[in-house]
Amino acid sequence: MKRTLLSILVLMLTIAAEAQTLNVKVGSVTYQFPAAQTGDMTYADGQTVTIMGKTFTLSDISSMTVDDTSVTDGTIGVSYDGSSAAVTVAGNVAQYVTPTISGAHVSIAQSDDLAEEITYTLSGTSTDGEFYMSGSYKATLELNGLTLTNTTPVYSGAAIHIQNGKRIKVKPVTGTTNTLVDAASGSQKGCLYIKGHAEFAQKGTLNVVGNVKHGIKTGEYFTIKNATINITSAAGDGINCGQFFLMESGSITINGTQDDGIQCDIDDTDTYPAGTGETTDHEDEDSGNIYIEGGTLNITVTADAAKGIKSEGDMRISSGDITVKTTGGGVWDSDKVKTKASACLGADGNTIISGGTLNLTSTGAGGKGINGDGTFTAAGGTIIIKTSGNAVVASSNGTLSTVSNSSQLDHYDSDYKSSPKGIKIDGAIVISDQAVISVTTTGAGGEGIESKTTIDIMGGQVTVNASDDAINASYNDDTKSLSNAGNLTISGGYVYARSTGNDGIDANGNVYIKGGLVYAVGASSPEVAIDANSEEQKKLYVQGGTLVAIGGLERGASLTQSCYSTNSWNKNTWYALTVGSDVFAFKTPSSGGSTMVVSGASQPSMKSGVTVSSGTSIFDGAGYTGASVTGGTTVNLSTYSGGNSGPGGGPGGH
């Protein structure tokens, strides 16, 4: 003991003389005390020494050395090397942390007295290690070239488990690649689990494998800026969080999940059963909202009824490059006694898209591009949706099967079937401004855009090619009593709606064409280009805009603006419709009803077989506005009455 005390005395004199760093090593943990901060070291009964508030038992100290190591306050380093790990602790926080190490399994407990943020830097490689941290003060976690697999968990089955309910910044260090794999068994909620708020930043890469549950699980909000996150597989969701999800930039790629790609839930349903809604700067927000404001998302989910991105609150997209693909089929939800299917985007709240590029593809039975319980608003961005699965139906005992013929779906109650649809919204749909939407559906019952209340298109560009109704405003039992239930209004923008098996545009309420350019194509009779529910005394009102309707209009339409028709047209042929000084060039489809109806603010003229030399491309190249055309043959147009004796089709499908 006298020799140990003498050694310490010599070290004190050395530190004082050379202003270096005292390294106190206890097992695999090294505490580093800068000379400028060390001050007096006190002893008690010859058994302990206290340095900067940290008390050591002398018999636990394996070495005390002095060197010129530079120490950064508020830092802890964890270096993994195979089956072992070494920890370094800055002297100013030494008294506030208790490290415990078993092989390469590291646990650090922060004292509740800690009042400053610690930055933990994890590096190295271990095929059987973990990092566990508990505490009650915010922290930063730097991943600096870390490869960590948890094989035999000591503290948690997660590769990294942060049992700390405060804000945790996670920084994959710029230029580094980091990989986390959790244990194959256990009760962990995620390979990377953070009890509190998680803020991902910096331009490094993080790869994650979740063997038991989610890839990344945060108890509270999740934000990302600059970082690259790759979830290569997960037994649950790729990313699962509470409160809200915010992506400002960076990249997220998710594959191989057995549930949703990204899911955000309301965290405190006891205090906020319906969530807080969006708050200023997201302060104290518990909305269940997903915000995508930039970056790149690439998500593929294969599980039945899985969602690529799922919010318990709103889905708000203002920028970013988003690609989502779902391939799973439907499931029978025994709790709700209904069928459920996959969706690229699913929102329990409202869906608001004002920017970004979205490519959404669903190939499974009953799959949808966008499915929402609230309203849908698109004022910007480019949205491309393709669904190709057939419908999924259930028998009374829940046995599932697929249906390839739309007519067979009429035999099933709505809760017992799920049809593939591009955009399926329970609330109102509003499309305006610079929104560009392209929807293609090919499966049984595959409607392009459907609302269970109202649809208002005031601007933008909408192109729909569907096997069932291309654009449909319907209603359900909850909304049927509303005076505007099932109404569909087009007052601006460009709308192309083609159905190969039903109506181009269909509504259970009234249809109002007030403005814009509308090109609608219905299947052969009795389906029509534009149909309202005449059985319930609803009507189609043509009041303005420019209109081309192949397949005719519903009988009894009210034509405030004059319409003209021809009873024959050529397939796959370019036509030019001139209204005043405006020329709209359009290519006819390969099928459709026999009657073509046109309308404009002034009496239109039309030619077939024209050559288009220039113009603004719309409808995925099936039309040009402001077109320059040459050649062609004049088409004779007759006044179209829209009455019961007019050349339009029958009442159409509903």
Disulfide bonds with the S-S distance in Angstrom:
none
